[in-house]
Amino acid sequence: MAGNLIIGGGVYGAAVAFELASRGVNCHLVEAKHIGAGASSGPGRRGVRANGRDPRELPLVRQARTIWSSLHELLGVAPLFERTGHVLLIERERDLLEAEARVKLQDQMGIPSELVKGEGVRDYEPQVSSHVRAAIVCPGDGVADHTATTNAYAAAAAAAGAVVEEAVPVVRLVIKRDRVIAVETDTGSHIQVENNLFILANSAVRGLLTGYADLPVRNMPFQVLLSKPLGNVPVRHLVGHAHRTLALKAEPGERVMISGGRAGRWDEERQVGEVVDQEVAANIADAVKVYPSLQDIEIEIADAGHLEAVSIDNVPIIDRLPGLSNVKIATGWSGHGWAIAPSVAKLLVDWALEGQRPPLLAPFALTRFGR
Ligand SMILES: Cc1cc2nc3c(=O)[nH]c(=O)nc-3n(C[C@H](O)[C@H](O)[C@H](O)COP(=O)(O)OP(=O)(O)OC[C@H]3O[C@@H](n4cnc5c(N)ncnc54)[C@H](O)[C@@H]3O)c2cc1C
């Protein structure tokens, strides 16, 4: 019997378990494989970025950045977050007007940002190509070690009293009237649910809800490239791009990580992802366009083994499941769910314990799709 049951041991499941357990609330987390088996682990680090985000997510990321700076102290581990600042590069004249509006909006929403033009960009990123005509700089952004964070959340949850079980795949929800009363695992055993059920299994949420709801999400195995050590690491900040599918960050060991939203190919039968050569080449070509000194870059790791649910409007779905009064779901992170995890986990637990949807979560309701 679980008072509160959590399905999924990624950052969301682990952080919700930590929030519940550290408030003295009984909870049980079940993970199909091992903690961090999904999108919350893998090569490199994850960006913690407010810059360029959908305006609906800005209040969440603002709150999350405050938590990120001292999260390691809360979880009792070495620092997890590095404040590098984010630089969003602009090459096209036509992107400047939007950039000006965005800087104003981010500033108004408590996320200090600056538009730098011409040679001013080189003060931040000295090796950037002369094609780059401007950049939005957001000094409060940074990067976090996702694998270490997810494991630290799960360990801290267990230390605070949560039951954390690995190798327990949930295959079915057992429903009575308007509540999930138990979940069935792959061995046919049932875990009873007394209070809340949090379905936080990212790419598996849609499948678990088959027959109850059809979420407008699809799964994508996002690609990450990690270079071999470079003599010269040209990237100083967490870097994004206004029109290229490109993100760059400096990684320990004089490496550069190239990502930004290109995807590999997913083998549904074997449940593994592999990179697609053309996508790897295109990601590198974009990186070289903005940092010409990367032209001889050699890739050590090319990974597309981590599935992410992407929603049709590219912002997450965080809601109570209609018709099932004790179920909360969160998925559809669309490639940027990492940064906001500490804040969303807190708010989900506030909602479950206090019964009122926190206003910051209102934009992520299923009703936006007319349901
Ligand atoms: C390559 C890549 C790069 C990214 N870069 C960034 C970035 O720079 N910044 C950013 O903000 N975000 C980024 N993201 C997104 C971010 O990493 C994810 O949104 C976040 O980690 C999702 O966490 P989660 O806990 O919801 O999902 P996951 O980490 O996927 O965890 C879900 C867990 O549920 C388990 N599970 C599945 N089915 C079941 C079942 N039936 N029973 C029990 N357990 C089950 C899985 O095994 C898995 O461990 C990136 C994602 C990827 C893939």
The ligand as a Tripos MOL2 file, in Angstrom:
@<TRIPOS>MOLECULE
LIG
   53    58     1     0     0
SMALL
NO_CHARGES

@<TRIPOS>ATOM
      1 C1         19.2880   14.7780  -25.2480 C.3       1 LIG1
      2 C2         18.4430   15.6830  -24.4070 C.ar      1 LIG1
      3 C3         18.8930   16.9520  -24.1110 C.ar      1 LIG1
      4 C4         18.1180   17.7860  -23.3000 C.ar      1 LIG1
      5 N1         18.6090   19.0340  -22.9950 N.ar      1 LIG1
      6 C5         17.9100   19.8110  -22.1570 C.ar      1 LIG1
      7 C6         18.4350   21.0670  -21.7640 C.ar      1 LIG1
      8 O1         19.5420   21.4390  -22.1350 O.2       1 LIG1
      9 N2         17.6800   21.8370  -20.9160 N.ar      1 LIG1
     10 C7         16.4540   21.4410  -20.4750 C.ar      1 LIG1
     11 O2         15.8150   22.1860  -19.7290 O.2       1 LIG1
     12 N3         15.9510   20.2300  -20.8120 N.ar      1 LIG1
     13 C8         16.6550   19.4170  -21.6320 C.ar      1 LIG1
     14 N4         16.1710   18.1990  -21.9660 N.ar      1 LIG1
     15 C9         14.8890   17.7600  -21.4000 C.3       1 LIG1
     16 C10        15.0130   17.1580  -20.0040 C.3       1 LIG1
     17 O3         16.1800   16.3800  -19.8890 O.3       1 LIG1
     18 C11        13.7770   16.3210  -19.7220 C.3       1 LIG1
     19 O4         12.6260   17.1000  -19.9530 O.3       1 LIG1
     20 C12        13.7070   15.8130  -18.2860 C.3       1 LIG1
     21 O5         14.8910   15.1410  -17.9480 O.3       1 LIG1
     22 C13        12.4950   14.8900  -18.1590 C.3       1 LIG1
     23 O6         12.5020   14.2790  -16.8990 O.3       1 LIG1
     24 P1         11.4180   13.1790  -16.5250 P.3       1 LIG1
     25 O7         11.6960   12.7580  -15.1410 O.co2     1 LIG1
     26 O8         10.0590   13.6620  -16.8620 O.co2     1 LIG1
     27 O9         11.6570   11.9980  -17.5710 O.3       1 LIG1
     28 P2         12.7360   10.8260  -17.6690 P.3       1 LIG1
     29 O10        14.0570   11.2590  -17.2010 O.co2     1 LIG1
     30 O11        12.6220   10.2970  -19.0570 O.co2     1 LIG1
     31 O12        12.2030    9.7730  -16.6230 O.3       1 LIG1
     32 C14        11.0790    8.9540  -16.8380 C.3       1 LIG1
     33 C15        11.3650    7.6450  -16.1310 C.3       1 LIG1
     34 O13        10.1800    6.8520  -16.1570 O.3       1 LIG1
     35 C16        10.5580    5.5010  -16.2780 C.3       1 LIG1
     36 N5          9.4130    4.7440  -16.7700 N.ar      1 LIG1
     37 C17         8.9300    4.7190  -18.0400 C.ar      1 LIG1
     38 N6          7.8620    3.8960  -18.1040 N.ar      1 LIG1
     39 C18         7.6750    3.4050  -16.8660 C.ar      1 LIG1
     40 C19         6.7280    2.4820  -16.3120 C.ar      1 LIG1
     41 N7          5.7880    1.9320  -17.0720 N.pl3     1 LIG1
     42 N8          6.8160    2.1550  -15.0010 N.ar      1 LIG1
     43 C20         7.7840    2.7220  -14.2220 C.ar      1 LIG1
     44 N9          8.7060    3.5940  -14.7030 N.ar      1 LIG1
     45 C21         8.6500    3.9370  -16.0070 C.ar      1 LIG1
     46 C22        11.7310    5.5450  -17.2670 C.3       1 LIG1
     47 O14        12.5230    4.3700  -17.1810 O.3       1 LIG1
     48 C23        12.4480    6.8140  -16.8250 C.3       1 LIG1
     49 O15        13.5020    6.5510  -15.9090 O.3       1 LIG1
     50 C24        16.8930   17.3420  -22.7960 C.ar      1 LIG1
     51 C25        16.4210   16.0510  -23.1020 C.ar      1 LIG1
     52 C26        17.1920   15.2290  -23.8960 C.ar      1 LIG1
     53 C27        16.6930   13.8370  -24.2050 C.3       1 LIG1
@<TRIPOS>BOND
     1     1     2 1
     2     2     3 ar
     3     2    52 ar
     4     3     4 ar
     5     4     5 ar
     6     4    50 ar
     7     5     6 ar
     8     6     7 ar
     9     6    13 1
    10     7     8 2
    11     7     9 ar
    12     9    10 ar
    13    10    11 2
    14    10    12 ar
    15    12    13 ar
    16    13    14 ar
    17    14    15 1
    18    14    50 ar
    19    15    16 1
    20    16    17 1
    21    16    18 1
    22    18    19 1
    23    18    20 1
    24    20    21 1
    25    20    22 1
    26    22    23 1
    27    23    24 1
    28    24    25 2
    29    24    26 1
    30    24    27 1
    31    27    28 1
    32    28    29 2
    33    28    30 1
    34    28    31 1
    35    31    32 1
    36    32    33 1
    37    33    34 1
    38    33    48 1
    39    34    35 1
    40    35    36 1
    41    35    46 1
    42    36    37 ar
    43    36    45 ar
    44    37    38 ar
    45    38    39 ar
    46    39    40 ar
    47    39    45 ar
    48    40    41 1
    49    40    42 ar
    50    42    43 ar
    51    43    44 ar
    52    44    45 ar
    53    46    47 1
    54    46    48 1
    55    48    49 1
    56    50    51 ar
    57    51    52 ar
    58    52    53 1
@<TRIPOS>SUBSTRUCTURE
     1 LIG1         1 GROUP 0 **** ****
